């Protein structure tokens, strides 16, 4: 049983709802969350963490209009009430506030992992698979820049390992497999990028280059090691996911199996030169799982991505208490 993998203590409790293969969770408002998962009938649902119930299933599983077999990215425009979804087949979906399909288009051979927007553009991060045979051919990830009205791609920004300073990791050229993508945050007409298991925050310059970087922590988050004659990647559960709450970007961390305390680091985008703040989360519990935490107004939701367990993993966790002071 999947429930034995994570030992849930007082901070988080097991949700009553069951969802298959959770890919992503995003906070909406009023402690409601959008859950992206691999369901037989639906790919996304809205979850009420206060009452511990699913409110609505919103995107059907399939290949028809408004349907997907692999949702992987999401953005909600609170001003217009519209919803954007992206999937692993390179499709972008735009729904109105009642989840009626407005537009659906295939952007290309992309696996989308995050979506955000500013006043003029939609920004989409693309997952890259860095394997041993690609590290000599300038491996990179990318961010798509779309016109907000036409949803046409106006630029594709390439981000290399050197841009992210990942080339400074010992033995990075021997890496056998690493999935890499950017987390995107738009704030005050500036775009900020983060990368899972990488403790830096970057501001994107107008010319598409990565600007000054800010560091959440000095703790090690990634290493390339050799075991039984083979090279592999070891990621530490620091910056397992990134979330902006008002002006602050939170980098969540924690894994009992790695002796990493659960908690967070935070950088204030209104003052990114300031030292990152940190805090702890008591009594989460867990073994080996790379727990991802998403905070709401008075609750939080946590999950371990299906990527780590494979098909059939089925649980969601919720906290009935605030984990951070989201001022």
N, C-alpha and C positions, 0 to 999 in steps of 0.2 A: 504493500500500500504506500502511495506517495506521501501520505500524511506522517509517516514515521521519519521522513528525512529531515524535517524541520521540527524541532521541539519548541513549541510556542509557549512562552511564559506570560507574565501578567501584562506586558505592554501591548502585545498583539494577540488577537484571538482568531481562530479559524472562522472565516465567513461561512454563512449557511449556503450561499450560492456556489454552484460548481460550474467552472468554465474550463474548456479544454485548451491546452497549449497557449497560455497567455504570452503574447508578443510585446505588448506595451500597455501602459496605463497613463492617462492624462487627467489632471484635475479640470473640471469645468467651473462650477460655482455651486454654492449652497451645499457643500460636501457631496456633490455628485461627481462621478468619475466616468470617463469613457474607457471601456475595456476593449482592447483589440485581441482577438484570440482565434483559434482554429476550430470553429464549430461546424457541425454537419449542415446546419440550417442557416446560421448567422455567423458573421465575422466581427461584429461589434455590437456592444450593448452599453446602456447607461446604468450605472450602479449607484444606489443611494447607500452611503456608508453609515449614516445615522440609523436608518431603519433596517439595514442589512438586507436589501432586496434589489432585484433588477427591476428597473422602471420601464425599460423599453429596449427591444431589439431593433437595430437600425440599418444594418447592411447585410443583405442576404448572401449566402455562399452560392457561387455559380459563375457562369460566363456570360450572362445576359447584361442588358443595360442596368447600371447601378449595382452590379454584383461583382464580387471578387472571390478568389480562392486563397488570398494570402495578404491581407491587410498588414501593413508594417509601420505606417506613419500617420500622424493626425494633427490637425490644427483647427481651433475654433475661433472665429472672428466674433468677438462679443459685440462689436458695434453694429454689424449687419445681421448677426445671428446665423451666419452661414457656417458650414462645416466642410473642411477639406480632408480627404483621405488619400493616402498613397499606398501602393502595394509592391510586392516583389516582382511583378511583371511589368513595372514601369508605367502603370496606369495612375492617373490623377483623377479624383472624383470631387465634384463640387455639389453639395446639397444645400437646400434652403433650410430655414428654421424648423420646418415640419418634415425634413428628410425626404423631400421630393427632389429628384435628380435634376440639377440645372445643366451640368456639363460633365462629360467624361471624355478623356483623351489619353492616348498612349504617348508618353514623352520620349520613349526609347528603351533600350535594354538596360534598365536601371533597377536596383533594389533600393527603394526609398526608406530612410530611417528617421527623418525628422522634418517637420514643416513649420515655418513661422513666416511672418509678414511684416512689412512696414507700410508706409502710406502709398508707396508706388510699386512695390515688388513683392512677389512670393518667393521665398527661399526654401530650397529642398536639399537635404544632405543625402548623399549617395554612399552606400556601403561598398567598400572595396575588400577583396580577398587578397591578402598578401601571402604568397606562397614562396617556397624556396626558389623556384625557377623564375620568379618575377623580380626578385630583389636586385638583380643586376640591370634591370630595364626601367629604372626610375619608378618604383611603385608609388602609388598615390591614391588619395581619395578625392572627392570633388563635391562642389556645391553648385546647384543649378539656380540661376537667377531668372525669374519669369516676370513678364509684364502682368501687372495685377488685373488688367481689364481683359486682355486677349488670352492670357495664360500661355503665351508663346515664350519659348526659351530665348532670352536675349544674351545670355552669357553662361559659360560653364567654367567655374573657377577651380583650377587644379591645385591641390595641396599635397606637397611631397613629404616624405619622411624628414627631410632636412628642414622644411618649413616648420614642422612640429618639433624639431630637435630630437626626434626619435632615432636619428642616425647616430646619436651619442650613446645609445644603449649598447653595452658590450655584446658582441656577436650578433648584432641585428641582421647582418648579411647572411647568417646561417638559419634564419627563421624559417620554419617549415609551413606554418599556417597561422594567420592572424586576420580576423575580421576588423575592419577599421572604418569608422564613419564619424562625422561631426555632429555634435549637438548644437542646435541653432537657437539663439536668443536675440530678439530684436527689442531694443530699449532706447528711447529718446533718439530715434533716427540713427542709431548705431547698431551694427551687427556684431555679436559676440559668438565665438566658437569654443566648444570644449570637445574633448575626446574621452570616451570611456576608458577607465583605468589609466588616465594620464592627468596629472594634477595641475594643469595649466589652463588659464583662461586667456584667449586671444581676441583682440579687436581686429575686425577685417577693415583694411584700408579701402579707399574709394577705387584704387586701381586693381583690387582683387588680391593684393598681397596680405600676408598676416603681419599685423602691427605688433606693438609692444605686448609682451606676455606678462601675466600676473600669476603667482603661484599660490595654490591653496595650502600646500603642505610640502615638507621636505621628505616625507616618507616615500619609500620605494614602492612603485605600483606595477612595474613590469620588468621581467628579466627573461633572457633567453638562456636555457640550460641544456646540458647534454645528459641523457639518461639511456643506459643500455645501448650506447653507440649512436643514438638518434638525438637530434636537436629538437627542442620543443619550447613553447612559450608558457611562462607561468605568470598569470595576472593575480595581483593582490586586490582584495576587495576594498579599494579606496577609490573614490569617484566612480562607483558602480553605476550611478546615474546622476544627472544634473537637473536641477529645477530652479527656475526663477520665481521668487515670491516677492512681489513689489519690486524694490530696487536691488534686492540681494539675490545672488546666485548661490545656491546650496549644492555642495558636493557631498553626497551621502557615502557612508562607509560602514564596514562591519562584517565579520565572519568569525564565528567561534572556532571553526576548524583551522583557521590561520592565526588564531590568537590576536585578532584585530578587534578592538572594542567598537561597538556600534555607536554611531554618532554622526556628526557633520562638520564640515568647514563652510564658511560663508565669506564671500567678497561682496562689498557694496559697490554697485556700478556707479553710484553718485560720487564715490571716492575710492576708485580701484587701487590707488597707490597706498592706501592704508593696509595695515597688517590684517590678514584673514582672521576672523573669529572662529571659535570652535565650540562644540558642545557635545554632550554624551546622551545616549538613549539607554535607559536601564532596562534590564530583564527582557531582552528580545529573544535570546536563545538561538540555537541553530547549529548545524553541522555541515561544513563544506559548501553550503549554498551561498551563491552571490546574490544576496537579497537586495532588491530594488525597492525604494521607498518613495512614495508620492504623497505630498502633504496637502490637506485641504484647509478649510477655515477652522474646524474644531476636531477633525479626524485625520487619519492617515491610512493609506492602503499600501500593502507590500506584496511582492511576488518574486519568485525566481523564474527567469525567462525559460520558456520551453526548450530553448536551444541547449540548456544544460541537462535536460532529462530526456528529451526526445518525445515522440508522439505519445499522447495519452496522459501526460501530467495535468493535474486538475485541481488546483486550489488557489485561493485568494485569501490574504490576511487583512485584518483591519484593526486599527487602534481607535478606541473611543476617546482618546485624549490628544491634545496638541503635543507635538514633539518639539516645536520651535516657537519662539515668539515672533510671529510674522508681522512685525510692525512696519 
